[in-house]
Amino acid sequence: MTKSTPEELIARSNRLGADPRNTNYAGGNTSAKGTVTDPVTSQPTELLWVKGSGGDLGTLTEPGLAVLRLDRLRALVDVYPGVEREDEMVAAFDYCLHGRGGAAPSIDTAMHGLVDASHIDHLHPDSGIALATAADGEALTKECFGDRVAWVDWRRPGFQLGLDIAEVKQANPQAIGVILGGHGITAWGDTSEECEKNSLEIIRTAEQFLAAHGKAEPFGAVVPGFEPLSSAERRARAAALAPVIRGLASTDAPQLGHFTDSDVVLEFLSREKLQPLAALGTSCPDHFLRTKVRPLVLDVPATAPLEDVVLRLTELHIAYREEYAAYYDRHAVSDSPPMRGADPAIVLVPGVGMFSFGKDKQTARVAGEFYVNAINVMRGAEAVSTYAPIDESEKFRIEYWALEEAKLQRMPKPKPLAGRVALVTGAGSGIGKAIAERLGAEGACVVVADLDEAGATAVASGIGNADRAIAVVANVTDASAVQAAVDAAALAFGGVDLVVNNAGLSISKPLLETTEKDWDLQHDVMAKGSFLVSRAVAKVMAEQGMGGDIVYISSKNSVFAGPNNVAYGAAKADQAHQVRLLAAELGEHGIRVNGVNPDGVVRGSGIFAKGWGAQRAAVYGVDEKDLGAFYAQRTILKREVLPEHVANAVFALTAGDLSHTTGLHIPVDAGVAAGFLR
């Protein structure tokens, strides 16, 4: 069966977008033109299907396509008011939509409609941008492609660029596409297959040209002292620096972080051209919209003492903010959007790696990926010429473009815990699992910590991919294991903002049958374990300077003298008093410490499933299967307590409405008068 035009377009887009050599995440756009029968007039109507605003080629589906009537789109040429008012044309696209129109049309829609070709690809390959940003890019394009690929001078994406490319194509009928100065490539074809073939020819030919004509060390010689540390040293230094850097990058607004120490990054950071090239900034609009105009670059050796590195980063951050504000002031005009924040999105630490930041983990990760693209572009341009990105004023025009601002304003409101990193211990099952899932559902990035690797992995996978949650194996009685879990959080997300001390177990025995081993085990896991976790995360939170939440899952038994559980009750009482002690001590850092006192959580509880349920049922003389109902009947509300109810309390304590509350214990027990706090 013959594929429809949209199906062909989606298949081609997915293939092109799946290979990072062709384009970056959410970068570029593709289109196809075809004829359908208008359901109103029954007449044949030419349509344009084009990737909509904000979509990603690799994952594009039909709802991500904008669908426009080609006759109306091309008629816009007659009302085009000129380059000074070209932004007005974006609103006009809405009057060209076919039916409901699908996705919102992007700024590049004009190019796809006005260029006389049935199929068009606009992509951002590193090899193509390397030629596009070379000082003599036009001559290199001629040398590389002959007359098969034409050159188009830099112009901001929009209606005029579409007219420019249409004119170049008409003047060069032998050409299969163009190199867009400072930007990327556009290719075309009469069929989808031909268009894709032409795109790949441009990309691969540029790659081969750079490899054949490029010099060996385009970034210069290695700078002594800036060589990469060993893998273990890099990871340790990165984990120590991540919370500090994240705190600096969050001066204006909370950010999540991502760390990269790939060979591409480390090689760039070790070379003598690092500082001058980084100062030039990126060029492709997709790059600098995510990486900001330029990165912050540390200028001390990788082996410098940690305290010296932190001091220097602080100094450089102050200078970065001052320069960014000056950049804004140099180019802002009366109708420019307000400055969005002066903190860096990319921080380069020679010998260690790259830290990237964004409003969520995906944005932070993608910013890092785009800077890797920029490194590849700089390498290619420097290999055959000199890297010469677009002017700073042009970067500002795009970064503070009214259309870009409108796109940001359309973004959905973030969830209550968006931008926060939560570490939950004992999260592989039971109450911890419910807490981890609730925090993840409310927007937090979650570190699922548990002794049971399989359980932790399953919970993390249920929350989402590695941008949403990771699993770590952690024995909370071991300080080194606790630190490893906290380091994993720092490397994955930049730090920790919210910790839930939930790991626990219980052994129900009378005093005379309770052994030292029983006592030590329960105190090691709950009292000592909570102490070790709180100590490790409090250090990170203090370094971030962003405040934080520490929540203890204690128990009704911390205040109620229940029968036959002296070790468990004493350990829970220890946890309960840690809440009060730490609330008093950590308040100066903006860290709030609170607790939750559950009772009778039988269904879904890991503790009850591992023997505690049978033991307590024996104490109360009921069948184990009836224990939940038994507990419910002795409460004031006569309701059974479930893990989700404990998770609700954790969310209430950490979501922001109780921002002025610390040192509190919330009972989640359906009402047990003997456990009331006094």
RAFEN-V739848 format. One line per field, one symbol per residue. phi: phi as a letter, one per 40 degrees, with the letter a starting at -180 (. if undefined). psi: psi as a letter, one per 20 degrees, with the letter a starting at -180 (. if undefined). burial: b if it has 9 or more other C-alpha atoms within 8 Angstrom, else e. Layout:
phi=???
psi=???
burial=???
//
This chain:
phi=.cccdcccccccccccccbcccacdgbgabaababbcccccgbcbcbbbadccgcbccbcbdccccbbccccccccdcbcchccbcccccccdccbcbgcggccccccdddcccccacbbbbbbcdcccdccbcdbdcccccccbgbcbcbbcdaddicccdcccccccccbccccibccdgbibbbaacbcccccccdcccccccdcccccbcccbccgcccdgbccccdccccccccccdcccccccbdcadbbbabbbcddccccccbccdccccccgcbddccccbbgcaccbcbbccccddccccccdcccccccccccccdcccbcbdbccddcibcccbbbbdgbibbbbacaccccccdcccccdccccccccccbabcbcccdccccdcdbcdcccccccccccccdbdgbbbbbcfccafcccccdcccccchccbbcbacccccccccccccicccbabbbcacccbdcccccccccccccbhiababbcbdaaabcacdcbccccdccccccccccdcccccccccccccccgbgibbbbccadccbbcccfacccccccccdccddcccdcccdccgccbbbbbcagcccgcccccbhcccccccccgbcdcccdcccccccccfbccbdccccccccdcbchcbcbbagcbbcbbggbdcbccb
psi=ppqrghggggggggggiioihhrrpjqrqrrqqrprppigijqpppqppqprpirpghjprhijpqoqphghghihhijpjrhhkhhhhghhhhijqpciicrpqrhjhgghhhpnqhpppormqggghghhjqhlhghhgghgicjhprppqppppaghhggghgggghimiiqiaqpopjfbqprrrhrgggggghghggghggghgghhiqrgmhjarpppijqprrgggghghghhhghghgggijghqpqqrqpplrhgghggiiqhjgghghhhrrgphhfihhirhrrppqkqqhjqqghhggghggghgghghghghhgghhiqahjqqqpiqjqqhpppoqigappqqrhrggggghgghhhgghggggggghhicppnrqqhhhgghghkphhhghghhiqqpqrhjpjqppopqkjircggghgghghghjiqppoopqhogggggggghhhaaiihqqpqppoiiohhhghhghhhgghgiibphpqonhprrqooqrgiiprhggggghhgggggghgggggghhgghhhhkjbrppppncqhiiipnrqllgggghhhhgghhhggghghhihhjjppprrpnrqkngpjphghikhhggghhhgikrqhijgghggghjrhilqpprhhhghgggghhiihhlikpqjqpopmjjnohijqp.
burial=eeeebbbbbbebbbbbbeebbbbbbebbbbbbbbeeebeeeeeebbbbbbbbbebbbbebeeebbbbbbbebbbebeeeeeeeeebbebbebbeebbbeebbbebbbbbbbbbbbeebbbbbbbbbbbbbbbbbeebbebbbebbebbbbbbebeebbbbbbbbbbebbeebeebbbbbbbbbbbbbbbbebebbbebbbebbbbbbebbeeebeeebbeebbeebbbbeeeebbbbbbbbbbbbbbbbbeeebbbbbbbbeeebbbbbbbbebeebbebbbbbbebbbbbbbbbbbbebbbeeeeeebbebbbebbeebbbebbeebeeebeeebeeeeebbbbbbbbbbbbbbbbbbbbebbbbbbebbbbbbbbbbbbbbbbbbebbeeebbbebbbbeebbeeeeeeeeeeebbbbbbbbbbbbbbbbbbbbbbbbebbbbbbbbbeebebbbbbbbebbbeebbbbbbbbbbeeebbbbbbbbbbbbbbbbbbbbbbbbeebbbbeeebeeebbeebbbbbbbbbbbbbebbbebbbbbbbbbbbbbbbbbbbbeeeebbbbbbbbbbbbbebbbebbeebbebbbbbbbbbbbbbbebbbbbbebbbbbbbbeeebebeebbebbbbebbebebbbbbbbbbbbbbbbbeebeebebbbebbbbbbeebeee
//
